[in-house]
């Protein structure tokens, strides 16, 4: 079925050692299976991102809904992002009823009010896991990709800017044998960040319970055609009220990392 969401968000970027806050609100629709909430967002802006601190050449940050790796500079700095992962298996206990976890690549969203993104979800409806792909040009509507997906599938995703106002968003499931490609246009985006992200989706009440996805293994994480690790990335961990929801591993080979679920 089709559902709508509307989420107020606040993102924080580091500029010359100080924090610059930006706030945006958006409304859109997203089709996804067996919704527990009338307004659920599988992707969107980084929320409540706190000041990073440096360690061994990599900055660290915490966010209430993002984890993974991101690079961020001035407007126009990024034109492509890509990565691959194995679709994680949802461990659905049914204790919270409905849990959600998104895995995606995108441009913008770290400190801007748009995100051009595509990825997949591992969600729990009671004790039943659900898997599906989607794309989004936030704050426009998120759209479900009507193709089969299951745990263990080999997924790859990319977002590419053409150099005018056009974007190509591609999601591929090599195991199921399909590729979904969308061509979208926008003249309002800044292309000021690029990221490979695990996300706790949000609703009108805030972040939703993070589905127990076990471990998500990302490989070949690239920005502008180069390994993300060569671009002084920020490592982001999901933390809510002092509780770490996941653990993000170090980059291996400059392009590979694992994210492990810790709590909802």
C-alpha positions in Angstrom: 0.0 0.0 0.0 1.0 3.6 -0.2 1.7 5.7 2.8 2.7 9.2 3.6 5.3 10.7 5.9 6.3 14.1 7.2 9.4 14.5 9.2 11.0 17.6 10.8 14.8 17.2 10.7 17.8 19.1 12.0 21.3 18.5 10.7 24.6 19.9 11.9 27.7 20.5 9.8 31.2 21.5 10.9 32.4 24.7 9.4 35.8 26.0 10.5 35.6 24.2 13.8 32.1 25.5 14.7 28.7 24.0 14.3 26.3 25.3 11.7 22.7 24.1 12.2 20.2 23.7 9.3 16.6 22.7 9.6 14.2 21.4 7.0 10.8 19.8 6.9 9.5 17.6 4.0 6.5 15.6 3.1 6.3 12.7 0.7 4.9 9.3 0.0 6.5 5.8 0.2 5.0 2.5 -0.7 6.2 -0.3 1.5 4.8 -3.6 2.8 2.5 -3.8 5.9 3.1 -0.4 7.5 2.8 -0.2 11.2 2.9 3.6 11.1 1.0 5.9 8.7 4.1 8.0 8.2 7.4 6.1 7.7 10.5 7.4 6.0 13.1 4.9 4.7 15.6 7.6 3.9 16.2 11.3 4.5 18.4 13.9 6.1 20.9 13.2 8.9 19.2 14.1 12.2 20.8 15.5 15.3 24.4 15.1 14.0 26.9 16.2 16.7 30.4 17.7 16.3 32.9 15.2 14.9 36.2 14.6 16.6 39.4 13.5 14.8 41.2 10.2 15.2 43.9 8.8 12.9 42.9 11.1 10.1 39.2 10.1 10.2 36.6 12.3 11.9 33.9 10.7 14.1 30.3 11.8 14.7 27.1 10.5 16.2 23.6 10.8 14.8 20.3 9.7 16.0 19.4 8.1 12.6 22.5 7.7 10.5 25.6 5.5 10.7 28.3 4.6 8.2 30.7 6.9 6.4 30.3 10.3 4.8 32.4 13.0 3.1 31.4 16.6 3.1 32.7 19.8 1.6 31.4 22.8 -0.2 28.6 22.9 -2.9 29.4 21.0 -6.1 32.1 18.8 -4.6 30.5 15.5 -5.3 29.2 13.9 -8.5 28.9 10.2 -7.8 28.7 7.7 -5.0 28.5 3.9 -5.1 28.8 0.8 -2.9 27.8 -2.9 -2.7 26.4 -4.9 0.2 24.8 -8.2 1.1 21.2 -7.7 2.1 21.1 -8.3 5.9 18.8 -10.9 7.4 16.2 -9.4 9.7 16.0 -11.0 13.2 12.4 -10.3 14.0 11.5 -11.1 17.6 8.2 -9.2 17.4 8.8 -7.6 20.8 8.5 -4.0 19.4 6.0 -5.0 16.7 7.5 -3.2 13.8 11.2 -2.4 13.2 13.0 -0.8 10.3 16.6 -0.6 8.8 17.7 1.1 5.6 20.9 0.7 3.7 21.8 3.2 1.0 24.1 5.4 -0.9 23.4 9.1 -1.6 24.5 12.6 -2.3 23.6 15.5 0.1 21.7 15.2 3.4 24.7 15.6 5.8 24.3 19.3 6.0 21.9 20.2 3.3 18.1 19.9 2.9 18.0 17.4 0.1 19.2 13.8 -0.5 19.5 12.0 -3.8 19.6 8.3 -2.7 18.8 4.7 -3.5 19.0 1.6 -1.4 17.2 -1.3 0.3 15.3 -2.0 3.5 15.3 -4.9 6.0 12.1 -4.4 8.0 10.2 -6.4 10.6 6.5 -6.7 10.7 6.0 -8.7 13.9 8.2 -11.8 13.5 8.1 -11.5 9.7 11.1 -9.9 7.8 10.4 -7.8 4.7 13.0 -6.9 2.1 12.6 -4.3 -0.7 14.5 -1.6 -2.7 13.6 2.1 -3.1 14.9 5.4 -4.4 14.3 8.9 -3.3 15.0 12.5 -4.3 14.3 14.0 -0.8 12.2 16.0 -0.1 10.2 14.5 -3.0 8.5 11.2 -2.4 10.4 8.0 -1.7 9.3 5.3 -4.2 9.4 1.5 -3.7 11.1 -0.6 -6.4 8.7 -3.4 -7.3 11.3 -6.2 -7.6 11.9 -9.3 -5.6 14.6 -9.2 -2.9 15.6 -11.5 0.0 18.2 -11.7 2.7 21.6 -12.7 1.3 21.1 -11.0 -2.1 24.0 -9.2 -3.5 23.0 -5.5 -3.8 24.9 -2.6 -5.5 23.8 1.0 -5.7 24.9 4.2 -7.2 23.9 7.8 -7.6 25.5 9.8 -10.4 25.2 13.5 -11.4 25.4 14.1 -15.1 26.9 17.6 -14.9 23.7 19.5 -15.8 20.7 19.0 -13.5 20.2 15.2 -14.0 20.8 12.3 -11.7 20.9 8.6 -12.5 20.0 6.4 -9.5 20.7 2.7 -10.0 19.9 -0.2 -7.7 21.0 -3.8 -8.7 20.2 -7.1 -7.2 22.7 -9.5 -8.8 21.2 -12.5 -7.0 17.7 -11.9 -8.2 18.9 -10.7 -11.6 17.4 -7.3 -11.9 18.6 -3.7 -12.2 16.4 -0.6 -11.6 17.5 2.7 -13.1 15.8 6.0 -12.5 16.7 9.3 -14.2 15.7 12.3 -12.2 16.3 16.1 -12.4 16.8 18.8 -9.8 18.3 22.2 -9.9 18.1 22.9 -6.2 20.6 20.3 -4.8 24.0 21.3 -3.6 26.0 18.1 -3.9 27.9 19.1 -0.7 28.2 15.5 0.7 28.3 11.9 -0.3 27.6 8.9 2.0 27.2 5.2 2.5 24.7 4.8 5.3 22.7 2.5 7.6 19.6 4.3 8.8 16.9 4.1 11.3 13.8 5.3 9.4 11.6 8.0 10.9 8.0 8.8 11.3 6.1 11.8 12.4 7.0 11.0 16.0 10.7 10.6 15.4 13.1 7.7 14.8 11.5 4.3 14.7 13.0 1.1 16.3 16.0 -0.1 14.4 15.5 -3.6 13.1 18.0 -6.2 14.2 19.9 -6.7 10.9 22.8 -8.5 12.5 25.8 -7.3 10.4 25.7 -5.3 7.2 28.9 -5.7 5.1 29.6 -2.9 2.6 32.2 -3.2 -0.1 33.6 -1.0 -2.9 32.4 2.3 -1.3 33.5 5.0 -3.7 32.9 8.7 -4.1 33.8 10.5 -7.4 35.3 7.2 -8.5 37.8 6.9 -5.7 37.7 4.9 -2.5 35.8 6.8 0.2 38.7 6.2 2.6 41.0 8.4 0.5 38.8 11.4 1.0 39.1 12.0 4.8 35.6 10.6 5.6 33.6 11.1 8.7 32.7 7.9 10.5 29.1 8.1 11.9 27.6 6.0 14.7 23.9 5.9 15.6 23.4 7.0 19.2 20.1 7.8 20.9 19.9 9.1 24.5 23.4 7.9 25.1 22.7 4.4 23.8 24.7 3.1 20.8 22.4 1.4 18.4 25.1 0.0 16.2 28.9 -0.3 15.8 30.6 0.8 12.6 33.9 -0.9 11.9 37.1 0.6 10.4 37.5 1.0 6.7 39.4 -1.9 5.1 41.2 -1.2 1.9 39.7 2.3 2.0 36.4 1.1 0.7 35.0 -1.8 2.9 33.4 -1.7 6.3 30.8 -3.5 8.5 28.0 -2.2 10.6 26.7 -4.3 13.5 23.3 -3.9 15.2 23.5 -3.4 18.9 20.0 -2.2 20.0 16.7 -0.8 18.8 
